[in-house]
Amino acid sequence: MTNFIHDNLILVFFALALMAVVLLLKFLKRPELGLYLTFFATGILIAPKLPILREKFTGVEILMTLTWTALLLRSVSSPRSAKLTKSQSNSLILGAVFIGWIVLSFAINNATHPITVTENFGSLIETFNFIYGYLMFITVVFMARDWSRWKSCLNSWLWGAVVVSAFGLWALSGHGPSWTYDSFTHRVCSTLRTENQVPSFLLPIFVVLVFMIAQRGRRPRDKWALTVLLAGVSLTAIASGSRTSLLMLAFSGIGIVYITLRESRYRAFNKERLIRISFFAIFTFIAYVLFALAGYKGDYALGHTPAWKRPVLMLYEWTQGSSNLDDNRTEQLKVVSENISDNLVMGTGPKNYGYYGVEEIHNTYAGILFQTGVPGLIFFLFWILTVLQTGLKAGKRIPDPHQRLIILCMVAGMVLLLLYSLTMFGLRQRNIWLLAGLLVASDSFVPRRRSPILGPLGSRMEDPTTNLGLDSSMPKGLSSLGSGGKP
């Protein structure tokens, strides 16, 4: 596919231009369609290699840009939206402070340090990456503040997972297209650009899939479809050969137990069905580990050992003391610890650490510390903690049991993404910004103290839309989705 794109760039350009015009006309009528397609397309990152940007510019960026264009063109005629809640405003402000510090770090470091043109471009692109992610976050917060849109964003993510899992299973069977797996290691990347992006897209929705299958009132046909998707997500994540996938799957169990203990009294899901699903998942996980170890004679070799065995065997060898867990990541963290004292306040600047002999730092927290200094890391941690706190508060205070269940599952998904960020620079992934937006937007579903407004003859009246934090300009009937209904 990538060869076809490169060989027919002009044809592809005109086709994309025509499609962009059609989509823009659609988005002008319904901008939320652009948001849904963005969530869906985040799992499809195959793109031609462009100058400077390389493969970073994908269909997601086209859809997001068209959505922003439609919103800007509609801004004059659109009615006013409901006000942001205090938690939402705090999240946006803290995120802006974090991004502002990144821009300041870029400006100071690129102005005061001898950096090559190539490094300067790389630092500029990294800075724009952060700004772009934050703009995605803001867009979700403003557009997903009613339950219908919020739910549709999640459904679009699930449909994206269907595509990623389908191509992932095709690659796992050994008959998939060459671009769905690495030619040497045979690690599956499916429709994503690299195999390490697979767990960041698929596993944040693992917990919510489990509870959606066990949810009360769901039709048998839907339960079977979700069960097949859950199996596809699990197999594709394992086929990526990522040790992080294995750890995220294991920690998903902790999230499931926590949500079960907390939410079972609200009867949004069938507890017996959930227990059966959990026991089957645990049995399957143990069987997979034992099967991967069967016949192992200390002969693990990259490119020869099947990719699906890789995480189990590498972790097993580490526990036996026969190999290090990860030499590259250990060396990267060593570089940070040895040189951070010279960059405590402003950091090195976004991705300006080539001078220290490393091209990448596979740890979000160490990477942010090195790039932006201690203040940058503090701003990031405050922002992400505010996002988690907002999601948890919504999960506690929303009266509808089905809504609170799904939101808590996505909080667990964010925790899994933060775990993923210990082994990868996760802020380059679009998923963390989109999911952060959903969690912050969920605060609009928390019942509010009713705001008195003046009625006829100065009498005090209640504004019914402030109770759920919904847009008072929404068409009649849509706002009722915020207080009930199954996702």
For each residue, the residues with C-beta under 8 A, 3 or more apart:
1: 4 5 46 177 179
2: 5 6 46 48 49 179
3: 6 7
4: 1 7 8
5: 1 2 8 9 12 48
6: 2 3 9 48 49
7: 3 4
8: 4 5 11 12
9: 5 6 12 13 48
10: 13 14
11: 8 14 15
12: 5 8 9 15 16 48
13: 9 10 16 17
14: 10 11 17 18
15: 11 12 18 19
16: 12 13 19 20 62
17: 13 14 20 21
18: 14 15 21 22
19: 15 16 22 23
20: 16 17 23 24 62 66
21: 17 18 24 25
22: 18 19 25 26
23: 19 20 26 27 34 37 63 66
24: 20 21 27 28 66 69 70
25: 21 22 28 29
26: 22 23 29 30 33
27: 23 24 30 31 33 34 66 67 69 70
28: 24 25 31 70 73 74
29: 25 26
30: 26 27 33
31: 27 28 34 35 67 70 71 74 143
32: 35 36 143 149 152
33: 26 27 30 36 37
34: 23 27 31 37 38 63 64 66 67 70
35: 31 32 38 39 67 139 140 143 144 149 153
36: 32 33 39 40 152 153 155 156
37: 23 33 34 40 41 63 156
38: 34 35 41 42 60 63 64 67 136 156 434
39: 35 36 42 153 154 156 157 160 434
40: 36 37 43 44 156 157 159 160 163
41: 37 38 44 58 59 60 63 160
42: 38 39 45 60 157 160 201 430 431 434
43: 40 157 160 161 163 164 190 191 192 201 202
44: 40 41 58 59 60 160 163 164 191 192
45: 42 55 58 60 191 192 193 197
46: 1 2 58 179 191 193
47: 50 55 56 57 58 59 193
48: 2 5 6 9 12 55
49: 2 6 54 55
50: 47 53 54 55 57
51:
52: 121 125
53: 50 56 57 125
54: 49 50
55: 45 47 48 49 50 58 193
56: 47 53 125 129
57: 47 50 53 61
58: 41 44 45 46 47 55 61 62
59: 41 44 47 62 63
60: 38 41 42 44 45 63 64 430
61: 57 58 64 65 132
62: 16 20 58 59 65 66
63: 23 34 37 38 41 59 60 66 67
64: 34 38 60 61 67 68 136 139
65: 61 62 68 69
66: 20 23 24 27 34 62 63 69 70
67: 27 31 34 35 38 63 64 70 71 139
68: 64 65 71 72 135 139
69: 24 27 65 66 72 73
70: 24 27 28 31 34 66 67 73 74
71: 31 67 68 74 75 139
72: 68 69 75
73: 28 69 70
74: 28 31 70 71 77 78
75: 71 72 78
76:
77: 74
78: 74 75
79: 471 473
80: 473
81: 142 145 471 473
82: 145 444 465 466 469 470 471 472
83:
84: 88 89 92 141
85: 88 89 443 444 446 448 469
86: 89 90
87: 90 91 386 389 390 393 440 443
88: 84 85 91 92 141 390 440 441 443 444
89: 84 85 86 92 93
90: 86 87 93 94 386
91: 87 88 94 95 141 383 386 387 390 436 440
92: 84 88 89 95 96 138 141 440
93: 89 90 96 97
94: 90 91 97 98 379 382 383 386
95: 91 92 98 99 134 137 138 383
96: 92 93 99 100 134
97: 93 94 100 101 379 383
98: 94 95 101 102 134 376 379 380 382 383
99: 95 96 102 103 130 131 134
100: 96 97 103 104
101: 97 98 104 105 372 375 376 379
102: 98 99 105 106 127 130 131 350 371 372 376
103: 99 100 106 107 127 131
104: 100 101 107 108 346
105: 101 102 108 109 346 347 349 350 371 372 373 376
106: 102 103 109 110 123 124 127 349 350
107: 103 104 110 111
108: 104 105 111 112 346 349
109: 105 106 112 113 115 123 346 347 348 349 352
110: 106 107 113 115 120 123 124 349 352
111: 107 108
112: 108 109
113: 109 110 349 352 355
114:
115: 109 110 119 120 123 349 352
116: 119 120
117: 120 121
118: 121 122
119: 115 116 122 123 351 352 354
120: 110 115 116 117 123 124
121: 52 117 118 124 125
122: 118 119 125 126 351 352 354
123: 106 109 110 115 119 120 126 127 349 350 351 352
124: 106 110 120 121 127 128
125: 52 53 56 121 122 128 129 351
126: 122 123 129 130 350 351 371
127: 102 103 106 123 124 130 131 350
128: 124 125 131 132
129: 56 125 126 132 133 350 427 428
130: 99 102 126 127 133 134 350 427
131: 99 102 103 127 128 134 135
132: 61 128 129 135 136
133: 129 130 136 137 427 430 432 433
134: 95 96 98 99 130 131 137 138 433
135: 68 131 132 138 139
136: 38 64 132 133 139 140 430 433 434 437
137: 95 133 134 140 141 433 434 436 437 440
138: 92 95 134 135 141 142 437
139: 35 64 67 68 71 135 136 142 143 437
140: 35 136 137 143 144 153 433 434 436 437 438 440 441
141: 84 88 91 92 137 138 144 145 437 440 441
142: 81 138 139 145 441
143: 31 32 35 139 140 149 441
144: 35 140 141 149 150 153 437 438 441
145: 81 82 141 142 149 150 441 444 469 470 471
146: 149 150 444 470 471 474 478 479 481 482
147: 150 151 403 445 481 482 483 485
148: 151 152 478 481 482
149: 32 35 143 144 145 146 152 153
150: 144 145 146 147 153 154 438 441 442 445
151: 147 148 154 155 406 481 487
152: 32 36 148 149 155 156
153: 35 36 39 140 144 149 150 156 157 434 438
154: 39 150 151 157 158 205 208 406 410 438 487
155: 36 151 152 158 159 487
156: 36 37 38 39 40 152 153 159 160
157: 39 40 42 43 153 154 160 161 205 434
158: 154 155 161 162 205 209 229
159: 40 155 156 162 163
160: 39 40 41 42 43 44 156 157 163 164 201
161: 43 157 158 164 165 201 202 205 229 232 233
162: 158 159 165 166 229 232
163: 40 43 44 159 160 166 167 191
164: 43 44 160 161 167 168 190 191 192 198 201 202 236
165: 161 162 168 169 190 202 229 232 233 235 236
166: 162 163 169 170 232
167: 163 164 170 171 176 177 180 190 191
168: 164 165 171 172 180 188 190 198 232 235 236 239 240
169: 165 166 172 173 232 235 236 239
170: 166 167 173 175 176 177 180
171: 167 168 174 176 177 180 181 188 189 190 239
172: 168 169 176 188 235 236 239 308
173: 169 170 176
174: 171
175: 170
176: 167 170 171 172 173 180 181 188
177: 1 167 170 171 180
178: 181 183
179: 1 2 46 189
180: 167 168 170 171 176 177 188 189 190 191
181: 171 176 178 186 187 188 189 195 307
182: 185 186 187 189 195 307
183: 178 186
184: 302 303
185: 182 195 241 302 303 307 310
186: 181 182 183 241 303 306 307
187: 181 182 195 239 240 241 242 307 310
188: 168 171 172 176 180 181 195 198 236 239 240 241 307
189: 171 179 180 181 182 192 193 194 195 197 198 240
190: 43 164 165 167 168 171 180 198 236
191: 43 44 45 46 163 164 167 180
192: 43 44 45 164 189 195 197 198 201
193: 45 46 47 55 189 197
194: 189 197
195: 181 182 185 187 188 189 192 198 240 241 242 307
196: 199 200 240 242 244 424
197: 45 189 192 193 194 200 201 429
198: 164 168 188 189 190 192 195 201 202 236 237 240 242 245
199: 196 202 203 237 240 242 244 245 248 420
200: 196 197 203 204 417 420 424 426 429 431 432
201: 42 43 160 161 164 192 197 198 204 429 431
202: 43 161 164 165 198 199 205 206 233 236 237
203: 199 200 206 233 237 245 248 249 252 413 416 420
204: 200 201 410 413 414 416 417 431 435
205: 154 157 158 161 202 208 209 233 413
206: 202 203 209 210 230 233 234 248 249 252 413 416
207: 210 211 252 255 256 259 409 412 413 416
208: 154 205 211 212 406 409 410 412 413
209: 158 205 206 212 213 226 229 230 233
210: 206 207 213 214 230 252 256 274 277 278 281
211: 207 208 214 215 256 259 269 274 405 406 409
212: 208 209 215 218 226 406 487
213: 209 210 218 223 226 227 230 273 277
214: 210 211 269 270 271 273 274 277
215: 211 212 218 268 269 270 402 405 486 487
216: 267 268 269 270 486
217: 486
218: 212 213 215 222 223 226 486
219: 222 223
220: 223 224
221: 224 225
222: 218 219 225 226
223: 213 218 219 220 226 227
224: 220 221 227 228
225: 221 222 228 229
226: 209 212 213 218 222 223 229 230
227: 213 223 224 230 231
228: 224 225 231 232
229: 158 161 162 165 209 225 226 232 233
230: 206 209 210 213 226 227 233 234
231: 227 228 234 235
232: 161 162 165 166 168 169 228 229 235 236
233: 161 165 202 203 205 206 209 229 230 236 237
234: 206 230 231 237 238 249 284
235: 165 168 169 172 231 232 238 239
236: 164 165 168 169 172 188 190 198 202 232 233 239 240
237: 198 199 202 203 233 234 240 242 245 248 249
238: 234 235 245 246 249 288 308 311
239: 168 169 171 172 187 188 235 236 307 308
240: 168 187 188 189 195 196 198 199 236 237 245 307
241: 185 186 187 188 195 307 308 310 311
242: 187 195 196 198 199 237 245 246 311
243: 246 247 310 311 314 315 423
244: 196 199 247 248 419 420 423 424
245: 198 199 203 237 238 240 242 248 249 311
246: 238 242 243 249 250 311 312 315
247: 243 244 250 251 419
248: 199 203 206 237 244 245 251 252 416 419 420
249: 203 206 234 237 238 245 246 252 253 285
250: 246 247 253 254 285
251: 247 248 254 255 415 416 419
252: 203 206 207 210 248 249 255 256 412 416
253: 249 250 256 257 278 281 282
254: 250 251 257 258
255: 207 251 252 258 259 409 412 415 416
256: 207 210 211 252 253 259 260 274 278 412
257: 253 254 260 261
258: 254 255 261 262 412
259: 207 211 255 256 262 263 405 408 409 412
260: 256 257 263 264 271 274
261: 257 258 264
262: 258 259 408
263: 259 260 266 268 269 401 404 405 408
264: 260 261 267 269 271
265:
266: 263 401 404 405
267: 216 264 401
268: 215 216 263 401 402 404 405
269: 211 214 215 216 263 264 273 274 405
270: 214 215 216 273 274
271: 214 260 264 274 275
272: 275 276
273: 213 214 269 270 276 277
274: 210 211 214 256 260 269 270 271 277 278
275: 271 272 278 279
276: 272 273 279 280
277: 210 213 214 273 274 280 281
278: 210 253 256 274 275 281 282
279: 275 276 282 283
280: 276 277 283 284
281: 210 253 277 278 284 285
282: 253 278 279 285 286
283: 279 280 286 287
284: 234 280 281 287 288
285: 249 250 281 282 288 289
286: 282 283 289 290
287: 283 284 290 291
288: 238 284 285 291 292 312
289: 285 286 292 293 312
290: 286 287 293 294
291: 287 288 294
292: 288 289 296 308 309 312 313
293: 289 290 296 312 313 316
294: 290 291
295:
296: 292 293 299 300 313 316
297:
298: 317 322
299: 296 305
300: 296 305 309 310 313 314 317
301: 304 305
302: 184 185 305 310
303: 184 185 186
304: 301
305: 299 300 301 302 309 310 313
306: 186 309 310
307: 181 182 185 186 187 188 195 239 240 241 310
308: 172 238 239 241 292
309: 292 300 305 306 312 313
310: 185 187 241 243 300 302 305 306 307 313 314
311: 238 241 242 243 245 246 314 315
312: 246 288 289 292 293 309 315 316
313: 292 293 296 300 305 309 310 316 317
314: 243 300 310 311 317 318 323 325
315: 243 246 311 312 318 319 325
316: 293 296 312 313 319 320
317: 298 300 313 314 320 322 323
318: 314 315 321 322 323 324 325
319: 315 316
320: 316 317
321: 318
322: 298 317 318
323: 314 317 318
324: 318 327 330
325: 314 315 318 329 330
326: 329 330 423
327: 324 330 331
328: 331 332 362
329: 325 326 332 333 362 363 423
330: 324 325 326 327 333 334
331: 327 328 334 335 358
332: 328 329 335 336 358 360 361 362 363 366
333: 329 330 336 337 361 363 366
334: 330 331 337 338
335: 331 332 338 339 353 356 357 358 361
336: 332 333 339 340 361 366 369 370
337: 333 334 340
338: 334 335
339: 335 336 342 343 356 370
340: 336 337 343 344 369 370
341: 344
342: 339
343: 339 340 346 347 348 370 373
344: 340 341 373 374
345: 373 374 375
346: 104 105 108 109 343 349 372 373
347: 105 109 343 369 370 371 372 373 376
348: 109 343 352 353 355 356 370 371
349: 105 106 108 109 110 113 115 123 346 352 371
350: 102 105 106 123 126 127 129 130 371 372
351: 119 122 123 125 126 371
352: 109 110 113 115 119 122 123 348 349 355 371
353: 335 348 356 358 361 370 371
354: 119 122 357 358 359
355: 113 348 352
356: 335 339 348 353
357: 335 354
358: 331 332 335 353 354 361
359: 354
360: 332 425
361: 332 333 335 336 353 358 366 367 370 425
362: 328 329 332 367 423 424 425
363: 329 332 333 366 367 421 422 423 424 425
364: 367 368 421 422 424 425 426 427
365: 368 369 377 380 381 421 422
366: 332 333 336 361 363 369 370
367: 361 362 363 364 370 371 425 427
368: 364 365 371 372 376 377 380 427
369: 336 340 347 365 366 372 373 374 376 377
370: 336 339 340 343 347 348 353 361 366 367
371: 102 105 126 347 348 349 350 351 352 353 367 368 376
372: 101 102 105 346 347 350 368 369 375 376 377 379 380
373: 105 343 344 345 346 347 369 376 377
374: 344 345 369 377 378
375: 101 345 372 378 379
376: 98 101 102 105 347 368 369 371 372 373 379 380
377: 365 368 369 372 373 374 380 381
378: 374 375 381 382
379: 94 97 98 101 372 375 376 382 383
380: 98 365 368 372 376 377 383 384
381: 365 377 378 384 385
382: 94 98 378 379 385 386
383: 91 94 95 97 98 379 380 386 387
384: 380 381 387 388 418 436
385: 381 382 388 389
386: 87 90 91 94 382 383 389 390
387: 91 383 384 390 391 414 436 439 440
388: 384 385 391 392 411 414 415 439
389: 87 385 386 392 393
390: 87 88 91 386 387 393 394 439 440 442 443
391: 387 388 394 395 407 408 410 411 414 439 440 442
392: 388 389 395 396 408 411
393: 87 389 390 396 397 443 446
394: 390 391 397 398 404 407 439 442 443 445 446
395: 391 392 398 404 407 408 411 442
396: 392 393 404
397: 393 394 446 447
398: 394 395 403 404 407 442 445 446 447
399: 404 447 483
400: 403 404 445 483 484 485
401: 263 266 267 268 404 405
402: 215 268 405 406 484 485 486 487
403: 147 398 400 406 407 445 487
404: 263 266 268 394 395 396 398 399 400 401 407 408
405: 211 215 259 263 266 268 269 401 402 408 409
406: 151 154 208 211 212 402 403 409 410 487
407: 391 394 395 398 403 404 410 411 439 442 445
408: 259 262 263 391 392 395 404 405 411 412
409: 207 208 211 255 259 405 406 412 413
410: 154 204 208 391 406 407 413 414 435 438 439 442
411: 388 391 392 395 407 408 414 415 439
412: 207 208 252 255 256 258 259 408 409 415 416
413: 203 204 205 206 207 208 409 410 416 417 435
414: 204 387 388 391 410 411 417 418 432 435 436 439
415: 251 255 388 411 412 418 419
416: 203 204 206 207 248 251 252 255 412 413 419 420
417: 200 204 413 414 420 421 426 429 431 432 435
418: 384 414 415 421 422 426
419: 244 247 248 251 415 416 422
420: 199 200 203 244 248 416 417 423 424 426
421: 363 364 365 417 418 424 425 426 427 432
422: 363 364 365 418 419
423: 243 244 326 329 362 363 420
424: 196 200 244 362 363 364 420 421 429
425: 360 361 362 363 364 367 421 428
426: 200 364 417 418 420 421 429 432
427: 129 130 133 364 367 368 421 432 433
428: 129 425
429: 197 200 201 417 424 426 432
430: 42 60 133 136 433 434
431: 42 200 201 204 417 434 435
432: 133 200 414 417 421 426 427 429 435 436
433: 133 134 136 137 140 427 430 436 437
434: 38 39 42 136 137 140 153 157 430 431 437 438
435: 204 410 413 414 417 431 432 438 439
436: 91 137 140 384 387 414 432 433 439 440
437: 136 137 138 139 140 141 144 433 434 440 441
438: 140 144 150 153 154 410 434 435 441 442
439: 387 388 390 391 394 407 410 411 414 435 436 442
440: 87 88 91 92 137 140 141 387 390 391 436 437 443
441: 88 140 141 142 143 144 145 150 437 438 444
442: 150 390 391 394 395 398 407 410 438 439 445 446
443: 85 87 88 390 393 394 440 446 469
444: 82 85 88 145 146 441 468 469 470 482
445: 147 150 394 398 400 403 407 442 468 469 482
446: 85 393 394 397 398 442 443 469
447: 397 398 399 467 468
448: 85 451 466 467 468 469
449:
450: 462 463 466 467
451: 448 462 463 466
452: 460 461 462
453: 460 461 462 463
454: 458 459 460 461
455: 458 459 460 461
456: 459
457:
458: 454 455
459: 454 455 456
460: 452 453 454 455
461: 452 453 454 455
462: 450 451 452 453 466
463: 450 451 453 466 472
464: 467
465: 82 468 470 471 472 474 479
466: 82 448 450 451 462 463 469
467: 447 448 450 464
468: 444 445 447 448 465 479 482 483
469: 82 85 145 443 444 445 446 448 466
470: 82 145 146 444 465 474 479 482
471: 79 81 82 145 146 465 474 479
472: 82 463 465
473: 79 80 81
474: 146 465 470 471 478 479
475: 478
476: 479
477: 480
478: 146 148 474 475 481
479: 146 465 468 470 471 474 476 482
480: 477 483 484
481: 146 147 148 151 478 484 485
482: 146 147 148 444 445 468 470 479
483: 147 399 400 468 480
484: 400 402 480 481
485: 147 400 402 481
486: 215 216 217 218 402
487: 151 154 155 212 215 402 403 406
